[in-house]
Amino acid sequence: MHWWNRFEQFFKRRGLAVLERIFAREVITPAMVDPAAIRRILVIRQHDYLGDFLLATPVLRALRERFPHAHIGVLVRRYTAGVAAHNQYIDEVLTFEEHGWNWTPHKLWQLWMQLRRGWDLTIVLNTVSHSLTSDILASLSRARYCLGSAERIFPGCSRNFFYNLIAPAGSENRHQTDRNLDIVRYFGIDTSDHSENMALTEQDHGFAAAFLQHHGVSHKDRLVTMHLGAGKINNRWPIAQFAALSNLLYQDYAVKILAAWGPQETALGEQYLQALTFTPIILKNVSLRQFAAVLAQTEAYVCNDTGVMHVGAAVGAKLVAIFGPTDPEFWKPKGKQIVALRGNNNDCAAVTAEHVLQALLHLIFPPLERRKLASPASAQEGTLPVSATLS
């Protein structure tokens, strides 16, 4: 654990209760705030992972719809800064380095100056975890109003005292997008569009077009991407099933296959390639933005419950995601073009290649063509130990 994380944990246990008595902000209600005075808004989500940030992008859309002329900034970690870049709802991306050794005096000074640029409203999205660092950064912004959730109070404290606008704690049995929106709904901000969002540039699209052209993929081809990995082992669909599905699609449905895996997942890739009866297109050693641009051009995408699942959803890809321990009711990206499959015993291995095939056929083939292509395996959907979540 990095020294700052150790200090943060120690300070949470010993010092915060004292600070609350000295520095707690006076709580106000949204009715006491003049919306016309909100010209600069800072959203802080530096403390969670890639998927958590993308699940929160509807909040940015809601803010832009409510404050179309405001300057909206986001404070994120380095690994999500590229995803936040070029977003049409964001004017400025502030970066917080994850590791202390990446900080330089220049970076510290730059962040300090960005935080002191006269923010009117700071919002801390603390739905997954509650970061003391995020709360301190919110305080350093000197925003007149600081909005956060009443949830996840630090030990020894009576409330989340860094905030003066405190959204009531909601049920944890809600979709993560709704839990994020609940915080700003308290302030009268909402949106009807709950889709995740990642904006791609002409350069990103140009890379994807050149890559696919180089590998002989035309607009007439059906191309399905397989992403094999996941950070949590229990979230990984067996490689044998990925390979079986790929072989079925290639041999029986004339679908071209593009395979991808992370830099630490080379062994998964090798195992997958050995189980194939053909040679797929391989996408590796590219940036996250380049990967997203290629996904946006594929017919469909099969992946595990992991951060790149949300990347696919954020660029509008049709996808089938295999879930294990995590409940898709709360974590699957919203949208009818996104299907989540989960074994009834919460085991990824309970999902079969045939069931994923059935879901893919519904996504990429029109109904009439789908009936012509129906196979005995795809007709057995109801007998498989799998639950499907469609929206």
C-alpha positions in Angstrom: 0.0 0.0 0.0 1.3 3.4 -1.0 2.3 5.8 1.9 -0.5 8.2 1.1 -3.1 5.4 1.3 -1.6 4.3 4.7 -1.8 7.8 5.9 -5.4 8.2 4.7 -6.5 5.0 6.5 -4.8 6.1 9.7 -6.3 9.6 9.5 -9.7 8.2 8.9 -9.5 6.2 12.1 -7.9 8.8 14.4 -8.2 12.4 13.1 -11.4 12.9 11.3 -13.7 13.1 14.3 -11.5 16.0 15.6 -11.6 17.8 12.3 -15.4 17.5 12.1 -15.7 19.4 15.4 -13.5 22.2 14.1 -14.1 22.4 10.3 -17.6 20.9 9.6 -19.5 22.9 7.0 -22.9 24.2 7.8 -25.5 22.2 6.0 -27.9 24.0 3.7 -30.7 22.9 1.4 -31.0 23.2 -2.4 -33.7 25.8 -1.9 -31.0 28.1 -0.4 -28.9 28.0 -3.6 -29.4 30.4 -6.5 -28.9 28.3 -9.7 -27.9 31.4 -11.6 -24.8 31.7 -9.4 -23.6 28.3 -10.6 -21.1 29.0 -13.4 -18.3 26.6 -12.7 -18.8 23.0 -11.7 -16.2 20.5 -10.7 -17.1 16.8 -10.5 -14.7 14.6 -8.6 -14.5 10.9 -9.4 -10.7 10.2 -8.9 -11.1 7.3 -6.4 -12.8 4.5 -8.4 -12.1 2.4 -11.5 -12.7 2.9 -15.3 -16.2 1.4 -15.3 -17.3 3.4 -12.3 -16.4 6.6 -14.1 -18.3 5.6 -17.2 -21.3 4.6 -15.1 -21.3 8.2 -13.8 -21.2 9.9 -17.2 -25.0 10.4 -17.2 -24.4 12.8 -14.4 -22.2 14.9 -16.7 -25.0 14.8 -19.3 -27.5 15.9 -16.7 -25.3 18.8 -15.6 -24.8 20.0 -19.1 -28.6 19.8 -19.8 -29.3 21.8 -16.6 -26.4 24.3 -16.9 -25.7 24.5 -20.7 -23.4 27.5 -20.4 -21.5 26.5 -17.3 -17.8 25.5 -17.3 -17.8 21.8 -16.2 -14.6 20.1 -15.1 -13.9 16.6 -13.9 -11.1 15.4 -11.6 -10.1 11.9 -12.4 -7.1 9.5 -12.2 -4.6 9.3 -15.0 -6.0 6.0 -16.2 -9.5 7.5 -16.8 -8.3 10.9 -18.1 -8.1 9.6 -21.7 -11.7 8.3 -21.5 -12.9 11.7 -20.1 -11.1 13.7 -22.8 -13.1 15.2 -25.7 -16.4 14.5 -23.9 -18.9 17.0 -25.2 -20.2 17.5 -21.6 -16.8 18.4 -20.2 -14.8 21.6 -20.6 -11.8 20.6 -18.5 -10.1 17.4 -17.2 -8.0 17.6 -14.0 -5.7 14.7 -13.4 -4.8 13.2 -10.0 -1.8 10.9 -10.1 -2.5 7.5 -8.6 1.1 6.9 -7.3 3.1 9.4 -5.3 6.2 8.8 -7.4 4.4 10.2 -10.4 4.0 13.6 -8.7 6.4 16.4 -9.6 6.4 19.9 -8.2 5.1 21.1 -11.5 2.1 18.7 -11.4 1.3 19.6 -7.8 1.4 23.3 -8.6 -0.7 22.7 -11.7 -3.4 20.8 -9.8 -3.3 23.4 -7.0 -4.0 26.2 -9.5 -6.7 24.3 -11.3 -8.4 23.7 -8.0 -8.3 27.4 -7.1 -10.0 28.7 -10.2 -13.2 29.8 -8.6 -15.4 26.7 -8.7 -19.0 27.5 -7.6 -20.2 23.9 -7.1 -18.1 20.8 -6.4 -19.7 17.4 -6.6 -18.2 14.2 -5.1 -19.6 11.0 -6.5 -19.0 8.6 -3.6 -21.4 5.7 -4.6 -18.9 2.9 -4.7 -16.4 4.0 -2.1 -15.8 7.1 0.0 -12.4 8.6 -0.6 -11.0 11.0 2.0 -8.7 12.3 -0.7 -11.7 13.3 -2.9 -13.2 15.1 0.0 -10.0 17.0 0.7 -9.7 17.9 -2.9 -13.3 19.2 -2.9 -12.4 21.4 0.1 -9.3 22.7 -1.6 -11.4 23.9 -4.5 -13.0 26.4 -2.1 -16.3 26.0 -3.9 -19.2 27.8 -2.2 -21.3 24.7 -2.5 -20.1 21.1 -2.1 -22.5 18.3 -2.9 -22.1 14.7 -1.9 -24.1 11.7 -0.5 -25.0 11.1 3.1 -23.8 7.5 2.6 -20.5 5.9 3.8 -19.8 8.1 6.8 -16.2 7.9 8.0 -15.7 6.1 11.4 -16.2 8.4 14.4 -18.0 11.1 12.4 -21.6 12.0 12.7 -22.0 13.0 9.0 -20.0 13.7 5.8 -18.9 17.0 7.1 -16.9 18.1 4.1 -20.2 18.8 2.2 -22.8 21.5 2.8 -25.3 20.0 0.4 -25.9 16.4 1.5 -28.1 14.1 -0.7 -30.0 11.6 1.4 -28.7 8.0 1.5 -30.6 5.8 -1.0 -30.9 2.1 -1.3 -27.8 0.2 -2.4 -30.1 -2.1 -4.3 -30.3 0.3 -7.3 -28.4 0.5 -10.5 -25.1 2.4 -10.2 -26.1 5.0 -12.8 -29.2 5.8 -10.7 -27.1 5.9 -7.5 -24.9 8.5 -9.1 -27.8 10.5 -10.5 -29.5 10.4 -7.1 -26.8 12.7 -5.7 -27.5 15.4 -8.3 -31.3 14.8 -8.3 -31.2 16.1 -4.8 -30.2 19.4 -6.4 -32.9 19.2 -9.0 -30.7 17.9 -11.8 -31.6 14.9 -13.9 -31.6 13.4 -17.4 -33.8 10.9 -19.3 -30.7 9.5 -21.1 -28.9 7.0 -18.9 -26.5 5.7 -21.5 -22.8 5.8 -20.8 -20.7 8.1 -23.0 -17.2 8.2 -24.4 -16.5 10.7 -27.2 -14.2 9.6 -30.1 -12.2 12.0 -32.3 -11.6 11.9 -36.0 -8.1 10.6 -35.2 -9.6 7.7 -33.2 -12.0 6.8 -36.0 -9.2 7.1 -38.5 -7.1 4.6 -36.6 -10.0 2.1 -36.5 -10.7 2.5 -40.3 -7.0 2.0 -41.2 -6.7 -1.0 -38.8 -9.8 -2.8 -40.2 -8.8 -2.0 -43.8 -5.4 -3.4 -43.2 -7.0 -6.7 -42.0 -9.3 -6.9 -45.0 -12.5 -6.0 -43.1 -15.1 -4.3 -45.3 -18.5 -2.7 -44.4 -20.1 -5.9 -45.8 -18.5 -8.1 -43.2 -19.9 -9.1 -39.8 -17.1 -8.6 -37.3 -17.5 -9.7 -33.6 -14.9 -8.7 -31.0 -14.0 -11.1 -28.2 -12.3 -9.5 -25.2 -10.9 -12.4 -23.1 -9.8 -10.8 -19.8 -10.9 -9.4 -16.5 -9.0 -8.1 -13.5 -10.9 -10.4 -11.2 -10.5 -14.1 -11.9 -14.0 -15.0 -10.9 -15.3 -12.6 -13.5 -13.6 -14.5 -16.4 -15.7 -16.6 -18.7 -13.6 -19.8 -19.5 -11.3 -19.4 -22.4 -12.6 -22.7 -23.8 -16.1 -21.2 -24.1 -14.7 -18.1 -25.8 -13.0 -20.4 -28.3 -16.0 -22.6 -28.9 -18.2 -19.5 -29.5 -15.6 -18.1 -31.9 -15.4 -21.3 -33.9 -19.2 -21.5 -34.2 -19.5 -17.9 -35.4 -16.7 -18.3 -37.9 -17.6 -21.7 -39.3 -21.4 -21.6 -39.2 -22.3 -17.9 -39.6 -19.4 -16.5 -41.7 -18.6 -14.0 -38.9 -15.1 -12.6 -38.7 -13.5 -12.6 -35.3 -11.4 -9.9 -33.7 -9.7 -11.0 -30.4 -8.3 -8.7 -27.7 -6.8 -9.1 -24.3 -4.9 -6.9 -21.8 -1.1 -6.6 -21.6 -1.0 -8.8 -18.5 -3.2 -11.5 -20.1 -0.9 -12.9 -22.7 -1.4 -16.5 -21.4 -5.1 -16.1 -21.9 -4.5 -15.1 -25.5 -2.2 -18.0 -26.2 -4.7 -20.5 -24.7 -7.5 -19.0 -26.8 -5.5 -19.1 -30.1 -4.5 -22.7 -29.6 -8.2 -23.7 -29.2 -9.3 -22.0 -32.5 -9.7 -23.7 -35.9 -8.9 -20.5 -37.7 -6.7 -17.4 -37.3 -8.6 -14.3 -35.9 -7.7 -10.7 -36.2 -5.7 -9.7 -33.1 -5.9 -6.2 -31.6 -3.2 -5.5 -29.1 -0.6 -2.9 -28.0 -3.1 -0.1 -28.7 -4.4 2.7 -26.5 -7.7 2.5 -24.8 -9.1 5.2 -27.2 -7.9 3.2 -30.2 -9.5 0.0 -28.8 -12.8 1.9 -28.2 -12.7 3.2 -31.8 -12.4 -0.3 -33.2 -15.2 -1.5 -30.9 -17.4 1.2 -32.3 -17.0 -0.3 -35.8 -17.6 -3.9 -34.9 -21.0 -5.7 -35.3 -21.0 -6.9 -31.7 -18.8 -7.4 -28.7 -18.5 -10.3 -26.2 -16.7 -9.6 -22.9 -16.6 -10.2 -19.2 -17.9 -8.0 -16.5 -14.9 -5.6 -16.4 -14.0 -2.0 -17.3 -13.8 -2.5 -21.0 -17.4 -3.7 -21.0 -18.4 -0.1 -20.1 -16.0 1.2 -22.8 -18.0 -0.8 -25.4 -21.3 0.5 -24.1 -20.0 4.0 -24.0 -19.2 4.0 -27.8 -22.5 2.4 -28.7 -21.4 -1.1 -29.4 -23.9 -4.0 -29.3 -22.5 -6.3 -26.6 -23.1 -9.5 -24.7 -21.4 -9.5 -21.2 -21.0 -12.6 -19.1 -21.5 -11.9 -15.4 -20.5 -14.0 -12.4 -20.5 -12.8 -8.8 -21.5 -9.2 -9.6 -25.3 -8.6 -10.1 -25.9 -7.2 -13.6 -29.2 -5.6 -12.4 -27.0 -3.0 -10.7 -23.8 -3.0 -12.8 -24.7 -3.7 -16.4 -24.6 -0.7 -18.7 -28.1 0.5 -19.5 -29.4 0.0 -23.0 -31.4 -2.6 -25.0 -28.4 -3.3 -27.3 -26.6 -4.7 -24.2 -27.3 -8.2 -23.0 -26.0 -9.5 -19.7 -25.9 -13.3 -19.2 -25.3 -14.7 -15.7 -25.3 -18.3 -14.4 -28.0 -19.0 -11.9 -25.3 -20.0 -9.4 -23.4 -16.8 -10.1 -20.6 -18.7 -11.9 -19.4 -17.5 -15.2 -18.7 -21.1 -16.2 -22.4 -21.9 -16.1 -22.9 -19.8 -19.2 -22.3 -21.8 -22.4 -21.1 -20.8 -25.8 -24.5 -21.8 -27.2 -26.3 -19.4 -25.0 -24.0 -16.5 -25.9 -24.5 -17.4 -29.5 -28.3 -17.1 -29.1 -27.9 -13.7 -27.6 -25.6 -12.6 -30.4 -27.9 -13.8 -33.1 -30.7 -11.6 -31.7 -28.3 -8.6 -31.7 -26.7 -8.9 -35.1 -29.2 -10.7 -37.4 -32.7 -9.4 -38.5 -35.6 -11.7 -37.3 -36.2 -13.3 -40.7 -32.5 -14.1 -41.3 -32.2 -15.3 -37.7 -35.0 -17.9 -38.2 -33.2 -19.2 -41.3 -30.0 -19.5 -39.3 -31.6 -21.0 -36.1 -29.6 -24.1 -34.9 -30.7 -26.8 -32.4 -28.3 -25.3 -29.9 -29.7 -21.9 -30.2 -33.3 -23.2 -29.7 -32.5 -24.5 -26.2 -32.2 -21.1 -24.5 -34.9 -21.8 -21.8 -33.1 -25.0 -20.7 -29.8 -23.5 -19.9 -28.8 -22.5 -16.3 -28.6 -18.8 -17.3 -30.5 -15.6 -16.5 -30.5 -12.8 -19.1 -30.8 -9.1 -18.5 -31.7 -7.1 -21.5 -32.2 -3.5 -20.2 
